[in-house]
Amino acid sequence: MGDSGEGLIDNEGRIQERMEELQHNRERARKGTVENPEKVRQLESLQLARKEITRALEHATHPARRAQLTAALEDLDKRIAGLNG
């Protein structure tokens, strides 16, 4: 029984993330043209990868896998900061 409830919670989280993403896209569309579309594409790709790795980290139980995912998150954060800064 617990597994089905967890699935609903995961789906609700994904729906919420999708709603936030749509809102972000709407706001960005209202702002007009993008200065550097390649930079924006790279940033969005890195942010998506970060969400996926964060989700995987939440479910990882093996210490070595958790360490690997944590290192990947740190690398992504550095790359995102490099694009933003």
Buried (B, 14 or more C-beta within 10 A) or exposed (E): EEEEEEEEEEEEEEEEEEEEBEEEEEEEEEEEEEEEEEEEEBBBEBBEBBBEBEBBBEEBEEEEEEEBBEEBBEBBEEBBEEEEE
